[in-house]
Amino acid sequence: MSSHVFHILAQKGSTVITVKADDPVVSVATTLTQHNIGGAPVLDPDEHLIGMVSEKGIVRALSQRGADISTLTAKDIMTKDMPTATPDDSIYDIACRMTYSRTRHVPILENEKLVGLISIGDIVKLRAENAEQEARELQDYVTGSDHAAVQPPHKVLPTQCGEKQS
């Protein structure tokens, strides 16, 4: 069974912690820390997605600007060219996009509106749950419990085939 983004959103919910483009980087870092998240979508005043900020982006800005980082905003450090997805996209496709773009978060858009956020952790969790379920099903199949396991053939007695026993 191929899983889609909406499967994760159904479990996780569609609440997304976001930041504004003009939020100071220190405020962004505080938001990420308070919510124990590694990244957040950046929205413009009209609530349109314009980028993503991440812990990685904050560290990069710190290494480049040092103490000067306190003068920067989310807009200054955000990634503008990030992969996005829709609820109908497959988890496999999202994982590939994350791998090729080296990102850990993918905003989910529907009609250009932010409706969710998928992280690499969400995908790992889903894959682990699916693997566990498949392992249980295979074990049940092999041991014959609750599934259509192959039963050994019954021994055919000669009298069942119309032969007479002597």
C-alpha positions in Angstrom: 0.0 0.0 0.0 1.4 3.4 -1.0 1.1 6.0 1.7 0.2 9.6 1.0 0.8 12.9 2.8 -2.8 13.0 4.0 -2.2 9.8 6.0 0.5 11.6 8.0 -1.6 14.8 8.4 -4.6 12.7 9.6 -2.5 11.3 12.5 -0.4 14.4 13.1 -3.0 17.1 12.5 -2.7 20.2 10.3 -1.5 22.7 13.0 1.7 24.3 11.8 3.9 26.6 13.9 4.9 29.5 11.6 6.9 32.6 11.8 6.6 36.0 10.0 9.2 37.3 7.6 10.1 40.2 9.8 10.5 38.2 13.0 14.0 38.6 14.5 16.2 35.5 14.3 16.4 35.4 18.1 12.6 35.2 18.2 12.6 32.5 15.6 15.1 30.5 17.5 13.0 30.9 20.7 9.9 29.7 18.8 11.7 26.6 17.5 13.0 25.8 21.0 9.6 26.4 22.7 7.8 24.0 20.3 10.7 21.5 20.1 10.8 21.7 16.3 13.6 22.0 13.8 12.0 24.3 11.3 9.1 26.6 10.5 7.4 28.0 7.4 7.8 31.7 6.9 4.7 33.6 6.0 4.2 37.1 4.5 1.6 39.5 5.9 -1.0 37.9 3.6 -0.3 34.4 5.1 1.4 33.1 1.9 4.3 30.8 2.2 7.5 32.6 1.2 10.2 30.4 2.8 11.4 28.1 5.5 13.6 28.7 8.5 15.5 25.9 10.2 18.0 25.3 12.9 20.5 24.7 10.2 19.8 28.1 8.7 20.3 29.8 12.1 23.6 28.0 12.6 24.8 29.0 9.2 23.8 32.7 9.8 25.6 32.5 13.2 28.8 31.2 11.6 28.7 33.9 8.9 27.6 36.9 11.0 28.6 36.0 14.5 27.1 38.4 17.1 25.6 40.4 14.2 22.9 37.7 14.0 20.7 39.6 16.3 20.1 42.2 13.5 18.7 39.6 11.1 15.1 38.5 10.5 13.5 35.3 9.3 13.5 36.8 5.8 17.3 37.2 5.9 18.0 33.5 6.7 15.1 31.6 5.2 15.4 29.1 2.4 13.3 30.4 -0.5 13.7 27.5 -2.9 12.3 24.6 -0.9 10.2 21.6 -2.0 6.5 21.7 -1.3 3.8 19.0 -1.6 0.1 18.5 -1.7 -1.9 16.1 0.6 -2.2 13.7 -2.4 1.5 13.3 -3.0 3.1 10.0 -2.1 5.4 9.7 0.9 8.0 8.1 -1.3 8.0 11.2 -3.6 8.3 13.5 -0.5 11.2 11.5 0.9 13.0 11.8 -2.5 12.4 15.5 -2.6 13.9 15.8 0.9 16.9 13.8 0.0 17.7 15.7 -3.2 17.1 19.1 -1.7 18.8 18.2 1.6 15.8 19.5 3.6 14.1 18.0 6.7 10.8 19.8 6.3 8.3 20.1 3.5 5.3 22.5 3.6 2.1 21.0 2.4 0.0 23.3 0.2 -3.6 23.1 -1.0 -4.8 25.8 -3.4 -1.6 27.8 -2.4 -2.6 27.7 1.3 -0.4 26.1 3.9 -2.3 23.1 5.3 0.4 21.2 7.0 4.1 20.4 7.4 5.8 17.0 7.0 9.2 16.4 8.6 11.7 13.6 8.0 10.7 12.4 11.5 7.1 12.0 10.4 8.2 9.9 7.5 10.5 7.7 9.6 7.7 7.2 12.1 5.2 6.1 9.4 7.8 3.8 7.8 8.6 2.2 11.2 4.9 1.7 11.9 4.3 0.2 8.5 7.3 -2.1 8.8 6.1 -3.3 12.2 2.6 -4.0 10.9 4.1 -5.9 7.9 6.3 -8.0 10.2 3.2 -8.9 12.4 1.2 -9.8 9.3 4.0 -12.0 8.0 4.5 -13.7 11.3 0.7 -14.3 11.6 0.7 -15.7 8.0 3.6 -18.1 8.7 2.3 -19.3 12.1 -1.3 -19.5 10.8 -3.0 -17.3 13.3 -5.8 -15.1 12.0 -4.7 -15.3 8.4 -5.2 -17.7 5.5 -2.0 -19.6 6.2 -1.3 -22.6 4.0 -2.6 -25.7 5.8 -0.8 -29.0 5.3 -2.8 -31.3 3.1 -4.9 -34.0 4.8 -3.7 -37.5 4.5 -6.0 -39.3 2.0 -7.2 -42.6 3.2 -7.8 -45.3 0.6 -11.4 -45.6 1.5 -11.9 -41.9 0.7 -10.8 -42.6 -2.9 -13.3 -45.4 -3.4 -10.9 -48.2 -2.6 -11.9 -50.9 -0.2 -9.7 -51.8 2.7 -8.9 -55.4 3.1 
